[in-house]
Amino acid sequence: MAQNIRVHTIALGPDSDFDVLNNIANRTGTGAVNTVESAADLHKLHEIYYSIIGGAGCGGMVHLNSTSMTQTLTESVVIDSTTREAHFAYSWQASGAEFECVLRDPAGTTYTANSPEVFHFRGSTHAFYRVTRPVGGTWKVALRVKKNPTDQALKITTAALADSDVRSRVTLDRKSLIRGKIGLDLAVLAGNRPVTSGRATAAVTFPTISIRDLLRKHATELEKIRISPAALGRDKGNVGHIRLGIFAARQAALGKDIYLRKTVNLALQDDGKAHDKKAGDGRYSGVLDVKANKIAGNFRIRVEFQGRHSAFGKCRCVHLLPVYVPEA
């Protein structure tokens, strides 16, 4: 495989071959497999997609959120004043659903799909609005449900990508990972100058129970789930793992997380202390000791930066980072 081709891998459910997918991601420079635990977590596919295209030249991601909505939803999106082009996007899971979207810039001007300043595209489960030379500041994205083909609240993911002079990059300290620690470094630049005024955080989410232990814990319930040979076809997947994915989705519909996922919030500092090498250089760093907490597996890290610059005002950056922590 050519070394300059980055391959993003995604594990759909517990029946995925995590070893192979992690190996492919590691060898091609994307770090680790992105994990979607069950059908109840399908919104993560949309988040992963936006994260990938944001890193592939469509502008950095400045907003990302997944939620449920019944009638209306309004999101705030920070666009810095150097932005040449902004993409406001949203996607949903229920095929046949229809939405009305109105964008409002900081000056109060509204934009719709019919506005001449907007390029609009709508697919079966996603849509986006592209605005050239948007006004800098806080935009409002207002969504209204026009048609809901289900009898439940609609799961929706909203995102915004901005092509601007503000750039950011997250790197993982591989040497720290070998020692059982997740070391993160976020570099934020405005042009060629570091952005030193802001707040950087990392939300580290991970399961606290392994698939092996889940199979043992829920063995009785899993045996009751019937999967016909016709449904499997020629699939040689692990039936127990397939049942576990079905069980996880059913429990999630009841508001229960069988993976017992936990999120730890980590402050990233630019103070020249601990893991940070130099104060005031626009590089925000932090370390989470996973070995001391006796946790392993596929982690999902969301890194955010919110700052303000004297020349271009407020700015925001969002990154998603999959990380695999091997068992000790």
C-alpha positions as CSV (number, residue, x, y, z in Angstrom):
1,M,0.0,0.0,0.0
2,A,1.4,3.4,-1.0
3,Q,2.6,5.3,2.1
4,N,1.1,8.6,1.1
5,I,-2.5,7.3,1.1
6,R,-4.3,7.8,4.4
7,V,-6.9,5.1,5.1
8,H,-9.7,5.9,7.6
9,T,-11.1,2.7,9.0
10,I,-14.5,2.3,10.8
11,A,-15.6,-0.6,13.0
12,L,-19.4,-1.1,12.7
13,G,-20.4,-3.1,15.8
14,P,-18.5,-5.6,18.0
15,D,-18.2,-8.1,15.2
16,S,-15.6,-6.0,13.5
17,D,-12.0,-7.1,13.2
18,F,-10.4,-4.5,15.5
19,D,-6.9,-5.8,15.1
20,V,-6.9,-5.6,11.3
21,L,-8.6,-2.2,11.2
22,N,-6.3,-0.7,13.8
23,N,-3.3,-2.0,12.0
24,I,-4.5,-0.5,8.6
25,A,-5.1,2.9,10.3
26,N,-1.8,2.8,12.2
27,R,0.2,1.9,9.1
28,T,-1.4,4.6,6.9
29,G,-1.2,7.4,9.3
30,T,-4.7,7.8,10.6
31,G,-3.8,6.4,14.0
32,A,-6.6,4.0,15.0
33,V,-10.0,2.7,13.9
34,N,-13.1,4.9,14.4
35,T,-15.7,2.9,16.4
36,V,-19.5,2.8,16.0
37,E,-20.6,0.5,18.7
38,S,-24.2,-0.3,17.5
39,A,-27.1,0.9,15.4
40,A,-27.9,3.4,18.1
41,D,-24.6,5.1,17.5
42,L,-25.0,5.7,13.8
43,H,-24.8,9.4,14.3
44,K,-21.1,8.8,14.9
45,L,-20.8,7.9,11.2
46,H,-21.9,11.4,10.3
47,E,-19.4,12.9,12.8
48,I,-16.6,10.8,11.4
49,Y,-17.4,11.8,7.9
50,Y,-17.4,15.6,8.7
51,S,-14.1,15.1,10.6
52,I,-12.5,13.3,7.6
53,I,-13.6,15.9,5.0
54,G,-12.5,18.7,7.3
55,G,-9.0,17.2,7.3
56,A,-9.0,16.6,3.6
57,G,-9.1,20.2,2.4
58,C,-12.6,21.4,2.9
59,G,-11.7,23.7,5.7
60,G,-11.2,23.0,9.4
61,M,-14.1,21.9,11.5
62,V,-15.5,24.7,13.7
63,H,-18.7,23.1,15.0
64,L,-19.9,19.5,15.5
65,N,-22.9,18.3,17.5
66,S,-25.3,15.4,17.5
67,T,-28.6,15.6,19.2
68,S,-32.3,14.7,19.0
69,M,-35.0,17.1,17.8
70,T,-38.8,17.0,17.6
71,Q,-39.7,20.4,16.1
72,T,-37.0,23.0,16.1
73,L,-33.3,23.3,16.8
74,T,-31.0,26.3,16.9
75,E,-27.2,26.0,16.9
76,S,-24.5,28.7,17.4
77,V,-21.5,28.6,15.1
78,V,-18.4,30.8,15.4
79,I,-16.9,31.9,12.1
80,D,-13.7,34.0,12.2
81,S,-13.4,37.1,10.0
82,T,-10.6,35.6,7.8
83,T,-13.0,32.9,6.5
84,R,-13.1,32.7,2.8
85,E,-15.8,30.0,2.6
86,A,-18.0,28.3,5.2
87,H,-20.0,25.1,4.9
88,F,-23.0,24.6,7.2
89,A,-24.1,21.0,7.1
90,Y,-26.6,18.7,8.8
91,S,-27.4,15.1,8.4
92,W,-30.0,12.7,9.8
93,Q,-30.7,9.0,10.1
94,A,-34.4,8.7,9.1
95,S,-34.8,8.5,5.3
96,G,-37.7,10.5,4.2
97,A,-37.3,13.2,6.8
98,E,-37.5,16.8,5.6
99,F,-36.2,20.0,7.2
100,E,-36.2,23.7,6.7
101,C,-33.0,25.5,7.4
102,V,-32.4,29.2,7.9
103,L,-28.9,30.8,8.5
104,R,-28.6,34.1,10.3
105,D,-25.3,36.0,10.3
106,P,-24.0,38.2,13.2
107,A,-25.6,41.3,11.5
108,G,-29.0,39.6,11.5
109,T,-29.2,38.9,7.7
110,T,-30.9,35.6,7.0
111,Y,-30.0,33.1,4.3
112,T,-32.0,30.2,2.9
113,A,-31.6,27.6,0.2
114,N,-32.9,30.2,-2.3
115,S,-30.6,33.0,-1.4
116,P,-28.3,34.0,-4.2
117,E,-25.2,34.1,-1.9
118,V,-25.7,30.4,-1.0
119,F,-24.9,27.2,-2.8
120,H,-27.3,24.5,-1.5
121,F,-27.2,20.7,-1.8
122,R,-29.6,18.2,-0.4
123,G,-29.3,14.4,-0.4
124,S,-31.5,11.7,1.0
125,T,-30.0,12.0,4.6
126,H,-27.8,15.1,4.5
127,A,-27.7,18.7,3.3
128,F,-25.2,21.6,3.3
129,Y,-25.1,25.3,2.6
130,R,-22.0,26.9,1.3
131,V,-21.5,30.7,1.9
132,T,-18.6,32.6,0.4
133,R,-17.0,35.4,2.4
134,P,-19.2,35.0,5.4
135,V,-19.4,37.8,8.0
136,G,-17.2,37.0,11.0
137,G,-18.8,36.4,14.4
138,T,-21.5,34.0,15.8
139,W,-23.9,32.6,13.2
140,K,-27.2,30.9,14.1
141,V,-28.3,27.8,12.3
142,A,-32.1,27.3,12.8
143,L,-33.7,24.0,11.8
144,R,-37.4,23.1,11.7
145,V,-38.8,19.6,11.0
146,K,-41.2,19.7,8.0
147,K,-41.7,16.0,7.8
148,N,-41.0,13.2,10.3
149,P,-41.6,9.7,8.9
150,T,-41.2,8.1,12.4
151,D,-43.1,8.4,15.6
152,Q,-39.9,9.4,17.5
153,A,-37.6,12.3,17.9
154,L,-35.2,12.6,15.0
155,K,-31.4,12.1,15.5
156,I,-29.5,14.9,13.7
157,T,-25.9,15.9,13.4
158,T,-24.9,19.5,12.7
159,A,-21.4,20.6,11.5
160,A,-19.6,23.6,10.1
161,L,-16.4,23.7,8.2
162,A,-14.5,27.0,7.6
163,D,-11.7,27.7,5.1
164,S,-9.8,30.5,6.9
165,D,-6.4,31.7,8.0
166,V,-6.9,30.0,11.4
167,R,-5.5,26.5,11.3
168,S,-5.1,23.8,13.9
169,R,-3.7,20.4,14.2
170,V,-3.8,17.7,16.9
171,T,-1.0,15.2,17.3
172,L,-0.7,12.2,19.6
173,D,2.6,11.4,21.4
174,R,3.2,7.8,20.4
175,K,6.1,7.5,22.9
176,S,3.7,8.4,25.7
177,L,1.2,5.9,24.5
178,I,3.8,3.1,24.8
179,R,4.2,4.1,28.4
180,G,0.4,3.9,29.0
181,K,-0.3,7.6,28.7
182,I,-2.3,9.6,26.1
183,G,-0.3,12.7,25.3
184,L,-2.0,15.3,23.2
185,D,-0.7,18.4,21.5
186,L,-2.9,21.0,19.8
187,A,-1.2,23.6,17.6
188,V,-3.3,26.7,16.7
189,L,-2.1,29.2,14.1
190,A,-3.4,32.4,12.5
191,G,-1.5,32.6,9.3
192,N,2.0,31.9,10.5
193,R,1.6,33.3,14.0
194,P,0.6,31.2,17.0
195,V,-2.8,31.9,18.7
196,T,-1.9,32.2,22.4
197,S,-5.2,33.4,23.8
198,G,-7.8,30.8,24.2
199,R,-9.0,27.7,26.0
200,A,-8.3,24.1,24.8
201,T,-9.9,21.0,26.2
202,A,-10.1,17.3,25.3
203,A,-13.0,15.0,26.1
204,V,-11.7,11.4,26.2
205,T,-14.5,8.8,26.0
206,F,-13.9,5.1,26.4
207,P,-15.7,1.9,27.3
208,T,-15.1,0.6,30.9
209,I,-16.0,-3.0,30.0
210,S,-14.5,-5.2,27.3
211,I,-16.4,-7.1,24.7
212,R,-15.3,-10.4,26.2
213,D,-16.7,-9.4,29.6
214,L,-19.9,-8.1,28.0
215,L,-20.5,-11.5,26.3
216,R,-20.2,-13.2,29.7
217,K,-22.3,-10.6,31.5
218,H,-25.2,-10.8,29.1
219,A,-24.9,-14.4,28.0
220,T,-28.5,-15.3,29.0
221,E,-30.0,-12.3,27.1
222,L,-27.9,-12.9,24.1
223,E,-29.0,-16.5,23.7
224,K,-32.6,-15.3,23.3
225,I,-31.7,-13.2,20.2
226,R,-32.4,-15.4,17.1
227,I,-30.5,-14.8,13.9
228,S,-31.6,-16.9,11.0
229,P,-29.0,-18.5,8.7
230,A,-30.7,-16.8,5.8
231,A,-30.0,-13.4,7.4
232,L,-26.3,-14.2,7.7
233,G,-26.0,-15.6,4.2
234,R,-22.3,-16.2,3.6
235,D,-21.3,-13.9,6.4
236,K,-18.7,-15.7,8.5
237,G,-19.0,-13.2,11.4
238,N,-19.1,-14.2,15.0
239,V,-22.8,-14.8,15.9
240,G,-22.2,-13.9,19.5
241,H,-20.7,-10.5,18.6
242,I,-23.6,-9.9,16.1
243,R,-26.1,-10.6,18.9
244,L,-24.2,-8.2,21.2
245,G,-24.5,-5.4,18.6
246,I,-28.3,-6.0,18.4
247,F,-28.6,-6.2,22.2
248,A,-26.6,-2.9,22.5
249,A,-28.9,-1.1,20.1
250,R,-32.0,-2.4,21.9
251,Q,-30.7,-1.3,25.3
252,A,-29.7,2.1,23.9
253,A,-33.3,2.6,22.8
254,L,-34.2,2.2,26.5
255,G,-31.5,4.8,27.5
256,K,-29.0,2.2,28.7
257,D,-25.3,2.0,27.6
258,I,-24.1,-1.6,28.0
259,Y,-20.5,-0.4,27.3
260,L,-20.6,1.8,30.4
261,R,-18.8,4.5,28.6
262,K,-17.0,7.2,30.6
263,T,-15.8,10.6,29.6
264,V,-12.8,12.3,31.2
265,N,-12.3,16.0,30.5
266,L,-8.6,17.0,30.1
267,A,-7.4,20.7,30.0
268,L,-4.7,21.4,27.4
269,Q,-2.3,24.0,28.6
270,D,0.1,26.4,26.9
271,D,2.0,27.3,30.1
272,G,5.4,25.6,29.6
273,K,4.7,23.2,32.5
274,A,4.4,19.4,32.7
275,H,3.8,18.0,29.2
276,D,3.8,21.5,27.5
277,K,7.3,22.3,26.4
278,K,7.1,26.1,25.9
279,A,4.7,28.7,27.2
280,G,3.0,31.1,24.8
281,D,3.8,29.2,21.6
282,G,0.2,28.4,20.6
283,R,0.7,24.7,21.4
284,Y,-1.7,23.4,24.0
285,S,-0.7,20.1,25.6
286,G,-2.0,17.6,28.2
287,V,-1.6,14.0,29.4
288,L,-4.1,11.4,30.6
289,D,-2.6,8.4,32.4
290,V,-4.6,5.4,31.2
291,K,-2.3,2.8,32.7
292,A,-2.9,4.1,36.2
293,N,-6.7,4.0,35.5
294,K,-6.4,0.4,34.1
295,I,-8.3,1.2,31.0
296,A,-7.7,0.0,27.4
297,G,-9.4,-0.4,24.0
298,N,-10.6,2.1,21.4
299,F,-10.8,5.6,22.7
300,R,-12.6,8.6,21.1
301,I,-11.2,12.0,21.8
302,R,-12.9,15.3,21.0
303,V,-10.5,18.3,21.1
304,E,-11.9,21.8,21.1
305,F,-10.3,25.2,21.1
306,Q,-12.1,28.5,21.6
307,G,-10.1,31.8,21.4
308,R,-10.1,35.4,20.5
309,H,-7.6,37.2,18.3
310,S,-7.1,41.0,18.1
311,A,-7.1,40.9,14.3
312,F,-10.0,38.6,13.5
313,G,-12.1,38.2,16.6
314,K,-13.4,34.9,18.0
315,C,-12.4,31.5,16.6
316,R,-13.1,27.9,17.3
317,C,-11.7,24.5,16.2
318,V,-13.0,21.0,16.7
319,H,-11.1,17.7,16.1
320,L,-12.1,14.1,16.5
321,L,-9.3,11.7,17.2
322,P,-9.5,7.9,17.5
323,V,-6.9,6.3,19.7
324,Y,-6.2,2.6,20.5
325,V,-4.8,1.8,23.9
326,P,-3.5,-1.8,24.1
327,E,-4.0,-3.9,27.2
328,A,-1.1,-3.9,29.5
